[in-house]
Amino acid sequence: MWDYTDKVKEHFTKPKNVGMIEDADAVGEAGSLVCGDMLKLYLKVDKNGIITDAKFQTFGCGSAVASSSILTEMVIGKHIDEAKNITNKQIADALGGLPPEKMHCSVMGHEALENAIADYYGIEIKPHEEEKIVCKCFHLSEEEIVNVIKKHNIKTIEELSKITQAGSACGQCISELGKLIDKVNEKKPMSKVQMIIKVNELIENHIARELQKDGGDIELVDIDGFNVMVRLKGSCSMCNSAKLTLKNFVEATLKENIDNRIEVIQVND
């Protein structure tokens, strides 16, 4: 059960400005039915550029409805250029906050607003199908993810997931997300603390998940330079192929995603 604020509950149970504007001056869409959330935002703008009305249609969870509802209230009365400065964080803050797992709903609202403003100015929006989709579970393109990394100064996959949910479902895109974060931040030599955080994040979010499918598990014990000490648990600790697992899967994954100088060493109880 998510811990929703009273404001979120209010805008979910009694959403404002639901519907469509037949003669809208701007329309923006965001999300996808494939990932379960979709939003269409309509704006009416007067000759002075003031947004006089806003309505929305959405298919999604309570957070998506609440984010869309509060967004319409936030933009009405503003000049369209002023509305352009509204961020997804401001949408979430206006609701008294959203659970980390639901922050992507505010991102969807922000994206719909950006697309509506682009539509108002006649700027063509590149269709999703022409973009490289990195996170298929939440239909997030490489361009969208890079923009979020830059805008919020993202340093870890965990931070990125809190805002976009990328990598939080099947985990297949974890590796590529890490590469995008490193690319945007111009990867530099890591301190031991940074190395521990990065290695542990990859172990918990990807490596351990794969081993758990066969009844095994793994935990990080320590790091000394590029020597990564780990402990195999569950069925992995008794497996005759433990050394192959460490070399061909665990070490190979860490080398590919963090540093090719890494060597994995098994620590026994």
N, C-alpha and C positions, 0 to 999 in steps of 0.2 A: 504493500500500500504506500503510495507516494505521500509525502508530507506537503500538502498544498496550503498556501496562505488563504485567508478569508477572501482576499481580492481575486485570487484565481477562481475560487469556488463561485464567487458572485458573477464573474464574467462568463463562467462556463454554464451555470444554471440559468442565468438571465443575460445572455449576450446582447450587446448593443449593435445596432446598424447591420443586422443580418439581411442579406438579399442582394439584389443587383440594381445597377443604374442603367436603364435602357439607353440613354443618350450620354453615357460617360465620356469624359474628355480624355481619360487615361485608364488603361486596364493592365494589371500586372499579375502574372501567375508564378507560383513557386511550388516546389515539392513534386511528389509523384505518387500515384495510386499504388505503384509497385512497392514503395516503402511504407505505405499506410497513411501518409499525411499529404494533403494537397490544399492549396489556398489560391483563391482568385480575388483580387482586390480591385474595386472600382472607385475612381475619383471624379468628382465634378469640380471644375476649376473656373473661376470667373475671369473677366477680361484683365483684372489686375494681378492675376496669378495666385489668388487666394483660393485655397481648397474649401469649398462651401459644403461639400457632402462627401461621405465615404461609406461604402458598404462592402461586405465581404460574403463569400460563399466558401465553405471549407468542408473537407472530409478528413477527419482525424480525431485525435484524442482530446481530452479536456483541456490540456495545455495549449493545443493548437487553436481551439476555439477561443480560449481566454486571451491568448496572444493576439489573435486577429481582432477580437472585440476591442481590446484596449488600444490597439494600434489605430483603429478608425477614430477613436476619441482623441488620440494624440495629434493626428494630422489635421482634423477639421479646424478651420480658423487660421491655419498657418499658411504662409506663402510656400509655394511648391519648392522653391529653392531652400527654404528653411527646413522643410520636411525632409529634404535630402540628407540632412545631417543627423537624423534620428538613427541610433545604432540598435543592434539587437539587445545589447546590455541595458539600454534605456527602456526598451520594451519590457524586459524581464524585471527591471527595478520598479517600473510602474505597477507591476503586479505584486510587488512585495517580495520578489524573487521566485525562481523556479528551481525544482530539483535539478542537480547536474545532468541527470539522465534525460531531462526534458528541455534543456537549453536549445536544442535544435529547433524547437517550435518557434522560439523568438528569432532564430536565424532565418527560418522560413518566412516569417513576417517581414523581416528586414529585406530579404531578397525580393519578395513580392512588391514591396514599396519601391525599391530600386528599379524594378522592371516596369512598374507603372509610370514612374517619372521618365524613364527612357522612352516609353511609348508616347508620353505627352510631348516630348521634344523630337519625336520621330527618329530616335536612335534604334538601329536594328539590334535585337538581342540574338546572339548565336544560339541556335537550338541545342538542347542537351545531347541529341544523338550525334552531333558533330564534335562533341567534346570527348576527351578521354575520361571515362568514369573510373575513379580509383576505388571508392567505397560503393560497391554494388548494393549492399543492404540498405543504404540510405541515399543512394543515387547522387553521390557527391563527386563532382568533377575535379580534375587536378587543378584547374584554374580557381575554382571556388575554395579548395583547401589551401592553396598557396596564398590567396587573398586573406583568409582567416589567420593563417600563420603570421603574415606580415602585420595585419591590423592589430592583433592581440599579442604580438611579440611572443608567440608560442615557442616553448623550448622542449617540451616533452609530449609524447603521444597521449598521456593522461590528460594534460591541459587541453589538447586538441579535441579529445573525446568528450570532455565536459561541455564544450561549446557546440560541437557538430554531431557528436555520437559516432564519428568515424572510427572504425576499428573495434567498436564495443559489442558487435553481434558475432559474426562468424570468425572474425580475427584474420581473415585471409589477406587483408590489405595492410596489416601491421608493418610488414617489412617496407612496403612502398611509402607509407606515411612517415616512417622514420627517415627514409632517404630524402623526402621532400622537406622535412623539418631541418635536416642537416644542410641541404642545399640552400634553403632560404637564409639560414643563419651562418653560412660559410663556415662549415665545420672546422673547429680548432682543436689542438691537443687537449685532452680531458684530464682533469685532476682525478685523484683516486675516488673522491666522493662522487664526481660526475660519472665516472666509469661504473661504480657500484650501482648507481641509480639506473643507468642505461641498461646494464647487463641484467639487473634484477627485473626491470620492466619487461624486457624481451623474454626472460625466462618465465615470468608469471603469466604474461598475456599470450604467449605463443607456444614456447617449448613445453611447458608444463601441461598445457591443454592437450597437446598432441600425445604426450606420454600417458595422461590420465585416461585416454580413450582405450588403452590396453591394460588399465589397472595399475599403471606406474605413476611416478611423480619425481620431482626434482626440486632441490632448494640450493640457493647460493650460500656458500659458507664464508668465503673471503676472496679478496683479489690482491695479488702481489705483482705489480707491474702489469704484464700481459698474461700472467698465469691466473686462470679463473678456477678456484676450488669449488666443487659442487658435491652434493650428497644425493645419490639416487635413493629413491624410496619406493615402497610398495613392491609390485612385481619386478620392477627394474633392478632393485637391489639384489635379487636372486637370479637374474637372467644371465644365461651363458653368453649372450650377445651384448652385455653391458658396455664392453670396451668399444664395440662397433657403433653402438648407439651414441656414446660420448663423442667419438671421432667423426662419424659420418653425418650425424644429425645435430647434436648440441654444439660441438665446436664449429662445424661448418656453418651453422646458422649465425653464430656469434661473429665469425670471421666475415661473413657476407654483409651483415647489417651494422657492425660496429667497427672492427679493425681486423685486418687479415693476419696480424701478429699474435692474436689471442691463441693460447693453448689451454685446453680444459683438463683439469686434474681431478680425479675422483678421490674423495675423502671418505673413508669408512668409519663407522661408529667405533 
